[in-house]
Amino acid sequence: MTGDASEIVLSKQDLREVTAFAAACAEAVLEIFEADRPDDSRPRDAIRAAWEFARGGERGKALRDTASAALKAAKSADTAAAREAAWAAMSAAGAAYLHPLAKATQVKHILGAGAYAARAAELVAGDDGSVGAEHLEQTVHRATPVVVDVLKRFPAAPSGGGRVGELIRMLDADLRSLTFAE
């Protein structure tokens, strides 16, 4: 923490780890979007840009532009599941922009891609909540100690947000309960 209690210290490596986690989450459901819109590469481009940042690239206009384009792709999706999968991709690119503010709303930058991906999986399975829970379990296994450490620097996820908000809170609680051997 810095002298300002409302600010959290985040290194570029912290942001890279969070973005890699988000990209892996979004990548897991990319095929849902691509089955709906096979000629639309915007979500794939956002995930690719997220991976580029996670692997040492810079944050900049191109990364922001791919996140925005994935959001537009979500709006053009024909199914709710494809829309959620595109939102997961948008969230992956947006994870690089986690703000160092001690606000619960910032948790969505860390966990949004995982929650949107779980929701997409639920919808593909006929809105089966058990599929979302299984997907969250897989998401927990993707989290590195750094991702969990960064998450724990922030307040718990806020209320609201419908089913995706509920999935974020479930994922938040599951990750906060993890401990890693030193």
N, C-alpha and C positions, 0 to 999 in steps of 0.2 A: 504494500500500500504506500501511497505517497502521503504527504502532509494533508492533502484534501481527502477526507473520508469518503467523498462521493466518487473518487476516481480509483480505478483499478490498474495496476501495472500489467501491461501485456507486451511481451516481446514480439518481434516479427516471427520468431520460431513458434511461439504460442499460436499466433494467427495461422501460420502454415499448417500446424498440426490440426487445428480446428477445421480448417478448410479441407484438408485431406480426408478427415472423418466425414464431413458433409458431402464431399464429392463421392466417396465410397457409398454412402447411404443413397444418394440420388442415382448413382450408376446402377444400383440393384433393381431399380424399377424403370429405367430408361426405355426398355423394350415395350412397356405398357403404352407410353406416348407414341413410340415409333410404330406400333401396330395400328394405332389410330390415325397417325399422320406420317406415313413413311417418307414423304418428300420434304419434311420440315426438320432441318438439322439444328434449329435454335437451342433446344434443350441440350443436345449433345455438345454443341459449341460451348455452352455455359459450363458444362461439366469439364470439358477439356481445358477451358480457361482456368477453372478452379484448380485442376491438377497442375497446370503450369505454374500457378502461383505457389501451390503447396510444395512444389519441387524446386523452388528457388527463383521463380519469375517475380516480376514486380506487380504491385497493385497499381492499376491505372485505368484510363478511359476504356481500354479494350475489355477489361474484366467487368467494369460497370455496364458497358454496352451489351455484353453477352447476358448478363443478369436481366437487364431490361428486355432484351429480345426473347428470353425464355418466358418472361412474364406475358409478353404479347402472344407467344405461342400457346400458353395456357388458355388465354382468352379465345383462341381459335380452335381449341380442341373440341372434338365432337362428343366425348364422353367425360363424365366426372372423374373417372379413374385416370384418364390421360391428362386432364387438367391438373390433378394432384401431382402426377409424375413430373409435369413441367414445372410446377411450383417447387418441387424438390430440387430440380436442376437450378432454378432461379435462386433458391436458398443456398445451394452449394457455392455458387459464384458470390453471393452476398455475404457468406460467412467470413470472407477476407476482410470485411468491413465491420467486424465486431467492434463496438465502441467501448472504450475503457471507462464506462459509467456504471456505477454500482446500482443498476436498475434491473428489476426482474424482467422487464421487456427485452433486455439484451439476450436473455437465455434463448429466445427464438432464433437468434443468429447462430447459436451453437447447435441447437436441436431441431430447428425447423425442417431441414432436409430429411432427417430421420423420421419425423412425425408425418410429413407430407408423403413420404415413401410408404410408411405403414398404412396410411389412409388409402393410398392408391391400391395397395395390395388387398386391403379389406374390400374395396369397391369391386375389384376384379372378381373377388370370391363371393359376390352377392351381398356385400355389406356385412360380412362375417367378422365380428369383433375378435374372435379367437385367432383369426389370421393376422390381424393387426398386432395382437399381443405376441404371437410367434415372431412376427417381423421385428418388433421392438427387442425381443430377446436376442435376435441376431445382431441388431444394431448395438446393443450393449457390448457384445463381444468384439465389435469393431473399435470401440473406444480405447484409446491408449491412456496410460497414466497421465500424460500431459493434458489430454482433453478433459479428463475427469478433474484434474487440478484446476484448470482454467474455469470449468463450470462451477466448482465449489467456491471460487472467488466472488461469484455473483449471488444475489438473493435467489431464492427458489422461484420457479416459473410462476407467472401470474395466473389468476383465474380468468375464465372466459375463453373465447376463441373456438367455441363449438367442439366438434369431435377432434379436430387437429390440436386445439388447445389442451384437450383431455389427454391426447397421446403425448404431447410435449410434457405435461405434468407427470405422466406415468414414466416416461423415459428419464426425466429429471430425477425423480425419486429413485429409480433403479440405479442410475449412474452415481448419485450421491452416496448410495449405500455401499458402493464398491470400495475395497481396500486393496492395495497392491503391496506385495512383499518388496522390501527395500534391498 
